[in-house]
Amino acid sequence: MGSYRVSRSVTVDAPAEAVRPLVRDLRAWQRWSPWDGLDPDLERSYSADSSGVGARYEWSGNKKAGQGSMHVTVDNPGRLALDLVFEKPFRSTSEVELLMEPAGQGTRVEWVMRGEQKGLMGVLGKVVPMDRIVGKDFEKGLASLKREAESDAAAAQG
């Protein structure tokens, strides 16, 4: 029906060493994910290793949180790539990347999601672009990631 690409970025006033653990460990996403608080009774499960290629996170929750999974496909110092699958409230598959690069004394983080809109999402995408659906969530998540990483970096300095 139509492809989409959503991208947002933020510059974190902390080195990559403070940002990277929050991004690559799927358990750490609870600290900054914009969707984490949508269901206080959210059921989560993780693979034995919650970071690195092959790491997997599954969730199931209320109508707001839905049901789905993330699976790490690439884990490099500057790039984490995941396959994101939603089962509910609608079926969709996306490729997600978190890209990290030095920016002065800090780290620039870009959150990218791309995929194809099919079925009901394809019809909805003609009216409401995916950027409008998740763009603000990405901004909220990146602001939380920035806050958490900067706090961790300050604590590490003593």
Protein Blocks (a to p, Z undefined) as FASTA:
>chain_A
ZZcdddddddddbdfklmmmmmmmmklmmmmpmklmmpmkbccdddfblgdehiacdddd
dfknopaddddfbdcfkbccdddddfbfbdcddddddddddehjbccdddddddddehjl
lmmmmmmgfklmmmmmmmmmmmmmmmmmmmmmmmmnZZ
